[in-house]
Amino acid sequence: MEILPPCFGVLRAALLALIASFASLPIVPAQAVSDEAILAKRPPKLLSELGFFSDLNGQVPADGVLPFAINTPLFSDKALKYRFVYLPEGKAAEFVADEAFEFPVG
């Protein structure tokens, strides 16, 4: 049997307490993307109120939210980045040669 230093017991107890606190959080059902929240005069207090993800923890995009990657990734301390764009239903981004895409409001 391997004997670990006492600090590992404290860390284990703290980790178990942290996991237990997350387990007691309420499960909030996912909402659809809210065009009203996006176009409101005041932005929502929480980004989650925009409804961009059907599973916020897993970053599963909601319907209409599209993942994308850029062809010239920026260095960011080796952190992984996931990018998403939302287009309102029936709208499209317009491509203009030698310019940036033009996106609809929303």
Kinemage of the C-alpha trace (Angstrom):
@kinemage 1
@onewidth
@group {chain A} dominant
@subgroup {mainchain}
@vectorlist {calphas} color= white
{ca met a 1} P 0.000 0.000 0.000
{ca glu a 2} L 1.379 3.376 -1.034
{ca ile a 3} L 1.317 6.076 1.636
{ca leu a 4} L 0.689 9.586 0.356
{ca pro a 5} L 1.582 12.821 2.137
{ca pro a 6} L -1.240 14.305 4.303
{ca cys a 7} L -1.831 17.151 1.839
{ca phe a 8} L -3.285 14.673 -0.678
{ca gly a 9} L -6.070 13.812 1.759
{ca val a 10} L -6.959 17.489 2.101
{ca leu a 11} L -6.906 17.988 -1.675
{ca arg a 12} L -9.062 14.896 -2.190
{ca ala a 13} L -11.608 16.130 0.367
{ca ala a 14} L -11.679 19.587 -1.245
{ca leu a 15} L -12.167 18.060 -4.693
{ca leu a 16} L -15.019 15.858 -3.482
{ca ala a 17} L -16.675 18.880 -1.833
{ca leu a 18} L -16.354 20.839 -5.076
{ca ile a 19} L -17.889 18.014 -7.115
{ca ala a 20} L -20.742 17.704 -4.619
{ca ser a 21} L -21.463 21.442 -4.875
{ca phe a 22} L -21.757 21.199 -8.671
{ca ala a 23} L -24.040 18.186 -8.365
{ca ser a 24} L -26.504 20.269 -6.349
{ca leu a 25} L -26.810 22.998 -9.005
{ca pro a 26} L -30.191 23.163 -10.732
{ca ile a 27} L -30.375 21.891 -14.287
{ca val a 28} L -31.600 24.689 -16.524
{ca pro a 29} L -33.165 23.575 -19.793
{ca ala a 30} L -31.606 24.963 -22.952
{ca gln a 31} L -33.421 27.726 -24.756
{ca ala a 32} L -33.507 28.545 -28.436
{ca val a 33} L -31.471 31.496 -29.673
{ca ser a 34} L -33.340 34.645 -28.715
{ca asp a 35} L -33.409 37.258 -31.494
{ca glu a 36} L -35.241 39.544 -29.058
{ca ala a 37} L -32.371 39.342 -26.567
{ca ile a 38} L -29.798 39.923 -29.315
{ca leu a 39} L -31.567 42.990 -30.725
{ca ala a 40} L -32.682 44.450 -27.373
{ca lys a 41} L -31.593 47.975 -26.450
{ca arg a 42} L -29.916 46.551 -23.354
{ca pro a 43} L -27.959 43.322 -23.612
{ca pro a 44} L -28.923 40.510 -21.228
{ca lys a 45} L -27.074 40.274 -17.917
{ca leu a 46} L -25.831 36.776 -18.765
{ca leu a 47} L -24.501 35.630 -22.140
{ca ser a 48} L -26.282 32.321 -21.565
{ca glu a 49} L -29.586 34.218 -21.952
{ca leu a 50} L -28.827 34.577 -25.670
{ca gly a 51} L -29.340 30.819 -26.078
{ca phe a 52} L -26.387 30.196 -28.388
{ca phe a 53} L -25.732 26.724 -26.942
{ca ser a 54} L -28.112 23.814 -26.456
{ca asp a 55} L -25.529 22.415 -23.993
{ca leu a 56} L -23.556 25.271 -22.473
{ca asn a 57} L -21.009 23.114 -20.609
{ca gly a 58} L -20.290 21.004 -23.678
{ca gln a 59} L -20.458 24.031 -25.999
{ca val a 60} L -22.948 22.279 -28.257
{ca pro a 61} L -24.296 25.014 -30.535
{ca ala a 62} L -28.041 25.596 -30.755
{ca asp a 63} L -29.872 25.384 -34.077
{ca gly a 64} L -28.724 28.241 -36.302
{ca val a 65} L -25.367 28.647 -34.520
{ca leu a 66} L -22.521 27.507 -36.743
{ca pro a 67} L -18.990 26.563 -35.662
{ca phe a 68} L -16.165 27.937 -37.800
{ca ala a 69} L -12.387 28.135 -37.891
{ca ile a 70} L -10.157 30.854 -39.258
{ca asn a 71} L -7.407 30.026 -41.731
{ca thr a 72} L -4.829 32.146 -39.881
{ca pro a 73} L -5.096 31.107 -36.227
{ca leu a 74} L -3.890 33.653 -33.706
{ca phe a 75} L -1.401 32.591 -31.048
{ca ser a 76} L -3.004 32.511 -27.622
{ca asp a 77} L -0.711 30.655 -25.238
{ca lys a 78} L -1.621 27.300 -26.804
{ca ala a 79} L -5.219 27.640 -25.583
{ca leu a 80} L -7.863 25.938 -27.702
{ca lys a 81} L -10.478 28.269 -29.140
{ca tyr a 82} L -13.850 27.394 -30.525
{ca arg a 83} L -15.616 30.008 -32.617
{ca phe a 84} L -19.283 30.231 -33.498
{ca val a 85} L -21.439 32.550 -35.567
{ca tyr a 86} L -25.198 33.022 -35.463
{ca leu a 87} L -27.266 34.041 -38.462
{ca pro a 88} L -30.956 34.824 -37.948
{ca glu a 89} L -33.295 32.466 -39.784
{ca gly a 90} L -33.569 33.317 -43.478
{ca lys a 91} L -30.506 35.608 -43.390
{ca ala a 92} L -27.054 35.123 -44.897
{ca ala a 93} L -23.646 36.751 -44.756
{ca glu a 94} L -22.619 38.514 -47.941
{ca phe a 95} L -19.167 37.873 -49.389
{ca val a 96} L -17.414 40.902 -50.863
{ca ala a 97} L -14.117 40.199 -52.644
{ca asp a 98} L -11.096 41.789 -50.930
{ca glu a 99} L -13.291 42.932 -48.031
{ca ala a 100} L -14.740 41.499 -44.858
{ca phe a 101} L -17.984 39.531 -44.863
{ca glu a 102} L -21.048 41.679 -44.380
{ca phe a 103} L -23.325 40.152 -41.752
{ca pro a 104} L -26.986 40.960 -41.139
{ca val a 105} L -27.928 42.691 -37.898
{ca gly a 106} L -28.424 40.102 -35.196
